[in-house]
C-alpha cells in the first residue's frame, strides 16, 4: 500500500509464539495479495521473539504489543479498533494464503453487499478440508452426533453431517451459518451494527458467536470454495495443552448458555452441561496420560502448564 493511501482490507493477526509460521504467513500474504492492505499484528506477550522478528522483516506491519496474553477476542478487537479499511480480515498466524485468496474473498464481498461475513476453503497441510471452516450453528444434537462419532462415520448424511456441512462439495460456494476465525472477512458496517467479538470468549467459539449475531441482524455468511488457504492447526494452542482444553470447553459452555440454552428446557440443558463436564474431565485425563513422563524425565505438560 502506498504511503498515506487507504487500504481496501485491514488484516488483523493475533500472535502468540507464532515462530516461523508467522513470518511465512506475512510473507505469503504480502506476495499473494494485489488489493491494498494494512496489517495490524497484535502480539499477546509472546516469549519466542516472533513479533520482533516480524516487525523487523516487515516494517510496514503495525505492531501492537500486549504485556499479557489477553486472549484472541480481546486482542482482535484491539486491532479492529485501529483498522482503517471498510473490510476487515481476521487471520491466524499459522494460516498461509494461496494465490489471490484475499483478493477473491474481497471481490466477492464487494459484489454481494448483502454478505456480511465470508471465509474461504481452508485446507490442512495434508490437503484435507479443515472442517470448521464451514459450519452450522451448534445444537444439543451436535454434541450427541460428535460424541458418538456419527458425524465422522456418516459425513454424507444431512443429519449427522449437518454441523460441518460435510455432505456439500467443498469447492462450491454457499451460504452457511458460520466460518472460522482463522480467516474471517467482515465489514466495518457489520461491527458498527452488532459490535466486535465477545471478549468473554478467551479462545474458541468467538467466531461462531460473531457469525450468529451477524445472521440475526440480517447479514449473510458465505463459504467461498474458490478461495484457498492452508492452516497449520493450533500451533500456539499446542504449547499449553491443558489451558487449551480448559478454554475450549469453557467457551463451548459459554456459547451454549448465551445462544442455545434459552431455546431448550432445564433437562436438555442439564444434560448438555453434564456432557461438557464429562468430556473435559476425560480429555484432560487423556492428555495427562499422553504426557506422562518416563521414569526420571520431566513432564513436557508440566513444563508447558505455567
C-alpha positions, -999 to +999 in steps of 0.1 A: +000+000+000+014+034-009+022+058+019-009+076+031-032+055+009-063+040+024-063+002+024-090-019+009-086-045+036-073-043+072-057-076+082-057-083+120-033-110+131-032-121+167+001-138+176+012-159+205+046-175+199+039-180+162+075-186+154+085-192+118+049-197+107+041-161+115+069-149+092+057-172+064+021-161+069+032-124+065+055-131+035+028-151+016+001-126+025+021-097+010+033-117-020-001-131-030-024-102-024-030-075-050-055-053-033-041-026-009-039-039+026-027-029+060-015-054+086-021-050+123-001-075+143-014-078+179+011-098+200-002-115+232+031-114+251+050-139+230+082-152+245+097-166+213+107-132+198+084-138+168+067-104+170+100-086+170+114-106+141+082-100+121+084-062+128+120-061+115+113-083+085+081-064+075+084-028+086+050-019+071+033-041+097+019-022+126+028-040+159+006-037+190+024-055+218+004-066+248+022-072+282+000-102+288-020-128+269-054-112+268-070-138+245-080-139+209-112-120+210-098-090+230-066-089+210-086-090+177-108-061+190-076-041+197-066-045+160-102-038+148-103-006+167-072+007+149-081-006+114-088+019+086-104-002+059-140-009+053-132-046+051-115-063+080-098-097+079-091-118+109-062-140+100-044-166+121-006-165+121-005-202+113-026-198+081-009-195+047-029-178+019-027-192-016-026-170-047-051-142-046-071-157-017-077-123+000-084-107-034-110-133-043-129-130-010-127-092-011-141-092-046-169-115-037-180-093-008-177-062-030-201-078-055-225-090-028-233-062-004-258-085+015-229-107+026-216-095+060-190-123+066-171-145+042-145-172+046-125-194+021-119-231+017-092-239+043-071-270+038-049-288+063-013-294+052-024-329+043-047-315+017-079-324+036-105-298+044-102-281+078-138-289+087-147-260+109-142-236+080-179-241+072-204-249+099-240-249+111-247-235+145-243-259+174-274-276+188-277-303+215-279-328+187-244-316+175-229-327+208-246-362+206-235-368+170-199-358+177-197-377+210-210-409+193-187-404+163-217-403+139-206-371+122-173-388+112-189-422+103-216-407+081-202-374+067-225-376+037-256-376+059-276-344+060-285-353+096-251-364+110-230-342+087-251-311+094-226-294+117-196-294+093-218-295+062-197-324+051-223-335+025-216-304+004-189-300-022-160-282-006-151-265-039-185-248-042-198-216-027-228-215-005-244-197+024-236-212+059-242-204+095-205-198+104-170-197+091-138-200+112-119-171+128-086-183+112-097-164+081-129-144+086-135-113+064-162-089+076-173-053+071-168-023+093-205-017+090-213-051+105-191-044+135-207-010+139-241-026+140-236-058+161-204-049+180-170-066+179-160-100+191-174-110+225-144-108+249-159-133+273-146-159+249-109-161+256-102-186+229-126-206+207-163-200+198-160-162+194-161-166+156-193-187+157-209-162+182-200-133+159-215-151+129-247-158+148-251-122+158-245-111+122-271-135+109-296-124+135-290-089+122-299-099+087-264-104+071-254-134+051-224-156+060-208-172+029-183-200+024-163-193-008-149-225-022-128-209-049-105-191-025-080-214-009-057-212+022-037-237+042-040-240+080-012-253+102-036-261+130-032-249+166+005-240+165+001-218+196-026-239+214-003-270+214+022-251+236-002-252+266-025-282+260-042-282+294-050-245+291-063-251+256-086-279+268-099-257+295-106-228+272-122-250+246-147-265+270-153-232+288-161-215+255-185-242+244-202-239+277-204-201+274-217-204+238-244-228+249-255-206+278-256-175+257-270-187+224-286-221+227-299-227+263-327-202+260-344-223+233-344-255+255-356-267+288-338-274+320-335-312+313-318-308+279-295-280+292-286-300+322-276-330+301-255-307+278-237-292+308-231-326+323-218-338+289-194-309+285-181-315+321-175-352+315-158-345+281-135-320+298-126-345+325-120-373+301-099-353+277-078-338+304-071-372+318-062-385+284-039-355+279-021-362+312-016-398+303-002-389+269+022-365+285+031-388+314+069-387+318+091-418+317+110-425+349+135-397+357+123-375+329+103-342+334+068-339+320+065-317+289+029-310+300+041-296+333+068-275+316+041-260+293+014-255+320+029-224+335 
